[in-house]
Structures are given as structure tokens and as C-alpha cells.
Amino acid sequence: MSPSRTTCSRSSLATLALILSITSTLARSYEKDTHRKGKSTQIYASQPTITTPLVDICSEDINMKLACHCSPEGHAKAQKVSCSIFDGELPRKDANWLAFHTQTSLENLKFTVRKSGNLTYIPSDVLFTLKKLRTLSIEYGIIADIHPYAFGNLTELRTVNLPNNQIRMLHPNAFANHPSLDEIMLENNDIRKVDREAFVNLPMLIKLNLANNTISELHDNGFIELSKLEELRLEMNMISVLAKEYFKGLDNLKILKLSFNDVNYVGGTVFADLWSLQMLFLDGNKIEKLDERAFDGLSNLHYLHLENNRLITLETGTFTSVPALKVLNLDGNALETLSYNHIVPLMDNLVNKSALLSIRENRFICDCRLAWVYDLSNRTSNEDLRESLSKIECTLGKKTSYSNDPRHAQSVDPTLLEPAFDDDGEYIEDAAENEFTVEEQPEVLNLIKVGKERLPCPEELIGPTDGPYPRESKGLVDRSRGHSGVSAIRPSSSSTIYSAVACIFVSSVGLVMISSDRL
């Protein structure tokens, strides 16, 4: 090696040593300076791996995909966080989710997806770390499926609120293993199928809301493990059939809402296992018939809503199983009558202040079967009930519509039934029928204003099946009067009346019988 090359090498080494010494001195000086200012700074060596800085979820920066408001504000350990998701899809591995791992005190968490954002899944990985979480809410996402164990098996979770997320399917064990969960809200989605085991291992669930979905069928024993459930909402779905097996296990259910479905028939003992039920909503369906035992077992029922259905008639014993009923709503049906025998099981409640009966907007016929309305209106101490009864309307035509038998057309003008002839003396066939059709148009009247004494009572309405004796037991009718508290109006007969009179004279000669005489 030449002397010149050796000198150069030594000089380079010395220079390199000097640079390293200066760098080390500057680094120690920077660390001391930042330490004095209360900061902690790390010097990273140049590595191929890039470390992403931790996102602050409480920054409320609307330029971020996930902007959150925390309470207490600016607190490192927030208890309540409300977040908005912006700017497209938020991937499962997005760095924003990592920020929740430090929020170990979080109890309430809400995500709202804005128009520009999207969320297609339940962030299970994040939820699993939030051991103190009590309330979770996600709104306006596009979450088609709720998969098994989607909510992280959180022991403190109380409420899951998932409205407006376009959910279609609830898989088995979707909400399982949450021993404290007492409320699940799934309204306003597109749920078409609820797996038979979707609601299992939920020992404390009290409220389940499945309203406004597209459920067309329920499973037998689908709610059998929800022994603590008190409120089940199924209104605004597409359910057409009700079966007793659907409600097995719901021993503590107090409120059942089935409004605005497609039910057209309620069979016997459908609700018989719901002995704790207090409120039943069947309004807005297509119910044409109720089995006489439809409400068997509902001895604690207080509210029954049947308004806006298609009921024309009711079985006499329909309400015998609901003696505790306080509100019965039959508005907006097609009922032709509602006799005293229909409502006699409720009369004790209706007379005092505890009950309300609403039967407006039906197709009642003005006759003596409705006479009990006058008695109830006079005797009840419930002003709301009296007001409701005062608005009942009924139809009163020139021809009664109880049957086509001419014997019952007592109020028809006799001249309408006489033969008609034209100007040439020719008989006009069916003229009487044509005229009769015009005259039978019903007149809609206020029942109370018609007056009880004016209500017609055709012969077929007077009989042992609807007699006055049940009303007498309530003290609502005078024995001297006819059916339902009105004088019985029987059509007079045009036939000759014969009477046999036996006159018996006793004399000293013996007994003399005088034959019958014609009167």
C-alpha cells in the first residue's frame, strides 16, 4: 500500500468519527430540551416499515372518514362517543378503528352513516375490546346480514339499536351470549327472514322491536327462550298467519303489536299462552273473522285494538275471555250490529270510569239490537265513553234489510207493491221492483238522535238467544219492556182470529157445556 493511500484512509476515518460524534451530541441535546418542555419524543431509525400515527377519535375533524364527538370533551377515556362516517366505505382494517382500543371506559357508542359514507358490517373486532360498553347504535348503513356473535359477547351490553340499515337476514346466534342485553331495536330495515335461533341465550331481553320490515312468516318456538320479554313489536310487516306456536315461551309478554300486517283470520286460542298480556294491537289488518275463542287465556288484557279491519259480524262469546278489558276499539270495520250479548262481559267496566268502547265508522243497522247504547250512555260515569257513543251512526231505510221475506218489509209504502200500467193499459213488468229499489237507499243517522223508541225490532230479532234476561241481571232493563229495553214491535196479522170460549154453568141439574162461539 502506498503512503498516499494510507494517509487518505486515515483522514476519512477521522472525518466519519467526527460526524458521528456531532450527531450524537445533537441528539442528546434535543432529548434534554424536549424533556424540559414536558414532551416525550422518540428517534426512529431509518427502517423499511412505516408506522401509522394513532388517530384521535375525539378530534371532530370532518375531513376524516370517521369524525367523533366525545363526552367528556377532550377526555382520553371517554364514556360516550357519537361518530359520523364520511367519504365512502370504511374498511375493517382502517386505522380509525385502532383508536377505539384505547377507549377502555367507553359505555355508549353511536355510528351515523352520512350520505357520502358507507358501512356494510358490524365492527365486531372493535366491539370486542370495549368491555364496558352498554349501548350500541348504528344508523343508515347497508348491513345486509347480522352474522353469529356479531357483537363481541359483551357482558355489560344493554341496548343494541340498528334502525335503517337495510338488514335482510338475522343468522343463528346473531345476538347470543349477552347476559345483560335487555333491548334490541331492528325497526325500519328489510328483514325477510329471522332464523329460528336468532334470539337465543338472551336471558334478560325485555324489549324486541322488529317493526316495519318485510317479515312474512314466523317460526314455531322462535321466541321460546325469551322468557323475560315484555314487549314484542311486529307491526308493519307482511305476516298473514297467526299460530299459537309462534308465541311459545312468552310467559311475561305484556305488549304485542301486530298492527298493519296481512292477517285475515284469528283462530281459537292463538294467544292462550300469553296470560300476562295487557295490550294487543291487531288494527290495520284484513281481519274478516274472529274465532269465538280467539282471545281465550287473555284474562289480564286491558287494551284490544281491532280498528280498521273488515269485520262484518262477531260471535256472541268473542269477548267473554277478556273481562279486565279497559279499552276496546272496533272503529272502521263493517259491523252490521253489536248486540248487548256481545258486550255484556265488559258491562261492569263500561258502566264505571275505567273502560272505553269505540265503535264508530261501521255499517250499523238502526234496530233494537243497538238499544243498549242508550242505556250505557245514560248510566256510565265515563265522559269519554259517552262522547264516543254519541258519535255512532247507523242506517235506517224504508225497507229493513234483515231478510228478503216480504213479511218483514213493514215500513214499505203499500202503493209501491201495487201493479203498474202504462198509458195504453199494458202491465209494466217489474215496475214495482224498480220503484222499490229506488226507495231502499239507506239513510245514515246519528244513533242517539234517532231515539230508542223509534228503533224497529223485526220479529226475527226477538227470541231466546238475545232476550232481555242478561240485561236484567245488570239492572239495565225493565221487565215490562221487550228485547234490549225497547217495546217489542210485532207485525199485525191480517188473518181472522178465532177464540174458543168455554162457559161452564153449575146448576142443580148438573154440569152444562156450551160449545165454542165465533167472535
ABEGO torsion letter per residue (X at the ends): XBAAAAAAAAAAAAAAAAAAAAAAAAAAAAAAAAAAAGBBBBBBBBBABBBBBBBBAAAGBAABABBBBBOBBGBABBABBBBBBBGEBBBAABAAAAAAAABAABABBBBBBBAABBBABBBAAAAAABAABABBBBBGBBBABBBBGAAGGBAABABBBBBGAGBABBBBGAABGBAABABBBABGBABABBBAAABBGBAABABBBABGBABABBBBGAAAABAABABBBABGBABABBBAAAABGBAABABBBABGBABABBBBGAAAABAABABBBABGBABABBBAAAABGBAABABBBABGBABABBBAAAAAABAABABBBABGBABABBBAAAAAAAAAAAABAABBBBABGBABBBBAAAAAAAAAAAABABAAAAAAAAABBBBBBABBAABABAAABAABBAAAABBBBBAAGBBBBGAAAAAAAAAABBBBBBAAAAEAAABBBBAAABBAAABAAAAAAAGABBAABBBGGBBBBBBBBABBBBBBBBBBBBBAAEBBBBBBBBX
